[in-house]
Amino acid sequence: GSDEEREVKHNIAIVLGRQGDIDSAMKLMRGLLIPGESNDREIANAHLSMGGLLRKKEDLNSVSEAKQAYWIALEKYESYHGTSVTLDAAQCYTNLGILHMQLRDYEGALRFHGKAAETYETIFGSPSAN
């Protein structure tokens, strides 16, 4: 399928997830991961979205899968951009922080939110400098 078609399917999956149909959303999202057709950014975007969908299920297995999806997204964004200092990476760190908060792992949550803050500061500069 074309880039546009994949983007539309991605958006439909997001809507299905918001409606609570996580399983259908995940099936559609996984269908977007076509070896040889998807670039690293598309793969990362899909995994970032899958992490958010899985996190909503709240059972431990799904939350564990969400964590794995966020790490894959982070790795693919880094590969795509050639650096880990990107807005995409900061979003992954933020989502990992939210996930750890959901698990009541507050140290982990602080660590990942801190990493997101550091990444934003590296990109935009210190808030006091602006």
N, C-alpha and C positions, 0 to 999 in steps of 0.2 A: 504494500500500500504506500501511498504518497505520504510525505511529511504532514500535509494538511489532514489527511485521513487519520493518521496516528494521533495528531493533536486533538481532533474531534472525539476520537474514542477515549483518549485520556480524560477529556472534559466530561464525557458521559459517565466514565467510571467514578469521577469525583462526585457527580450528582447522585449516582446510585449509592455511594458511600454516605453522603449527607442524608439520604432518605432511609439509611439503616440497612440497606441490602449490601453488606460488606462482602459476602461470598461472590455475588455477581460482579461487583466492582473489582474484586481481586482477580477473578477469572478474566475479565476484560483487560485489566492492567497487565497480567502475565502474558496475554496474547500479543501485547505490543512489543515484547522482548524477542525480536526476531534476529537470531545470529546472522551476522553479515550485513544486516540492513540497518540496525540501530547504531547510532554513534554513541560515544561515551556520555555525552550530555543527555541524550534521550533515555539511555539506560539509567543514568543517575536520577533524572526527573521522575521516571516510573518508580524507582525504588524509594525515593523520598515520599511520593504519594502513597505507595504501598505501606510504608512505615506508619504513616498517619492513619490509614484505614485499619491496619492490624492493631494499632494502639487502642482504637475505639472498642475492640472486642473485649479488652480488659482481662481475659484469662491469661495465665502465666505463659502458656505456649505461644499465644499470639503476640504477647508483649516481647517475648524472646525473639520471635521472627521479625518483629518491628525493629528491634535493636540491630539485628543482622542486616535488614534492609537499609537502615540509616548508614551503617558502616560501608556497605556496598556503594551507596550513593556518594558518600564522602570520597571514597577511593576513585570512583569514576569521574567526579567533578575535578579532582586533583589531576587525573590523567588528561582530561579534556582541556583544562586551563593551564596545566604545567606548573601549578602552584597550589598550595593549600590555603592561601590568603585570598579568599574570594567571598562574595556575598553568599554564594551557594554553600560554601563550607560553613559559614557562620550559621546559616539556616539549619544545616545538619546538626551542628553543635547545640543549637537552641532546642531542636526536637529531641536530641539525646538527653538534654537537661530535663525537659518535660517528662520524658519517659522514666528517667530515674526518680523524679519527684513522684510520679504515679506509683512506682515501686516502693516508695517511702525510703529510698536511698538518698538521703538529703546531701551527704558528702559528694556523691556522684553527681547529683543535680547541680550543686554549686560548682563543681569542677567543670562540667560541660557548659554551664551558663557563663562561667568565667572565661572559658576558651572562646566562646562566641563573642563576649565583650572585648577580649584582646584582639580578635580578628577584626571586628568593627573598628576598633581604635587604630589598628595598623592601616586599615583602608582609609578611614575618614580623619584620623588624627584625634588627639585627646580632646574631650569635650571642653576642658578649660582653655585650650588653645584656640577655640573657635569663637 
